[in-house]
Amino acid sequence: MLTLGDVFATALLILGTAATLLAAFVAATLLAPARTAVAAQAMENRPWQTFFTGLLVGGPLLLLSIVVANLPLPVARALGAALVIGWFLLAVFGLSGLVRVVAARVRGANPGLSPLGATVIAGSALIGALGVPFIGWMLLTPFMLFLGVGAALKALLVPKVSAIGTVPEAS
């Protein structure tokens, strides 16, 4: 039986997750501007290749992580949980590149907006799209996660990246 406390706890869990995800997007975009720019460029230039990279590399890695997390040994469970968390962190880092792309378009529509404001609006829009019932949950979320993993792999495997501004200017 559900009580009002369960409903409030669920609602606050969803809001807390969204706020944490937004903070992670903003932090990754501002703390690693060169790497997130590479991820953004990968998503803009070759989105399907980036998605399939994430699917073909990240999919088996996620499945392996889940299998290891379900082994009966406590050390294996801890390692599996760490691998699953690392996979999701990789996806969030890659999706920060998508936040950069959307932020550039938001600044193009409103040139008076600060780079931080555009980044927050872009991250909020992405989180809102992922929260749409059924379409966001079942279609957009898996697609975005694998796209993020592919973009992060491309961004992190580039040997040397020069420093680039925090949010690209709208063209």
N, C-alpha and C positions, 0 to 999 in steps of 0.2 A: 504494500500500500504506500502510495506517495503522500508525503506530507509537504506542507508549504516550505519547510526547511530544505527538503530535497530539491524542490524546484528552484529555490534561491541559490543553493549550492551549485546546481547545474548551470544556471544562468551566469553566475559569477565565474565559474570555471571557463565558460566560453568567452566571456569578456576578458578575463585575465589572459587566456591564451592568445586572443587577438591583440591585446596590448603588448604582450611579450613578443609576439611575432613582428609587430610594427616596430618595436624598439630594436629588434635584431636586424630588420631591413635597414633602418636608418643608421644603426651603428656600423654595419658592414659597408654600406654605401659611403659613409663619411670616413671610416678608418682605413679602408682599402680601396681608394678611388681608382687606382690603376688596374687592379685585378677585376673589380666590378665593371670597369669600362670594357675590358676584354670579354667578360661574360655578356655584357650588353651587345657588343659588336657581334659576338657569335650568334646571339638570338636574333639580331636584326638581319644579318647577312644570310645565315643558313639555319633557319629555325627547325626544319625537319631533320636535318643532319644532327643538330644539337639534341633534339628529342630522342632520336634513335641511338645516339651515343649514350645518353642517360639510361635509356631502356635496356640496351644490350650490355652495358657495363654495370650500371647501378642496380638493375633488376636482379641478376644473379647474386650480387653482393648483398642486397637486402634479404633475399631468400636464405642465403647462407647465414646471415646474421640472425635471422629468426630461428633457423634450425639450431644454431649454437646456443641461442638463448633458451631453448626448450630442452636442452640436455639436462640430465639429472645432477650433474656435478655443480656445486655452487660457484666454483671458479669459472666454469664454462658459461653459466648463466650470467655472471657479471661481465664476462668478455662479450657475450652476445648482446647484452643490453647496451654496453658501451659502443659496440659496432652499429647497432640500430640508431642510437643517439647521434653517433658520428655521421651516419648516412643522412639523417634529417638535417643536421647542421650543414652538411655539404649542399643539400637541396636549398636551404634558406640562403646560403651564401650565393649560390647561382641565381636564385630568384631576385637577389638584390640588383643584379644586372638588369632584370626586367623592370624593377622599380626605377632604375636610372633612365631607361628608355621612356617610360610613362612620365617621369618627372620632366624630362626634356620637352615632351609634348604639352604637358601642363604649363610649363613656362612659356612655350610658344603661344599658347592661348591667352596667357596673362603675364606679360613681360614684367610687370611690377612685383611679381611674387618672388620671394627670396628662394635660394636653392634649397634651404632646409624646409621651408613651407611646401615647396613643390614635391620634395621627397616624401614628406609626411602625407600629403594628399595622394600621391601615387601609391604609397604603401597601403593606405587605408582603402583605396579603390581596389587594389589587388586582394586584400583580405576580405572585403565585402563581396567580391565576385566569387571567391572560394566558399563563402558562407551561404550562397544561394541554395535553397533546398533542392535536393536530388541532382540537378544539373551541376551545381558547384561541387557537391560532395562526391558524386559518382563519376563525373566526367572531367571537370576542370582540375580538381585536386590531384588525381593521379597524373594527369597530363602535365600540370605545372611542376609537380615534384620531380618527374623524370626529366623535364626540360631544365629544371634547376640543377639537377645532378650533372647533366650533360654540359651545361654552361660552366658550372664550377670546375669540372674536370678540364675543360678547355682553358679556363682562366688560370687554374693553378699549375697546369703542366707547361705553360709558356715559360721559357727559361728566364727572360729578363724583360721587365716592363718598366717604361719610364713613368714618372709621376704625371698624372693628369688631374684636372680640376675635379672638385667633388661632384658636381652635377653638370653634364654637358649643356652648353648653350643651345637653345633652339635654333634650327637653321631655317 
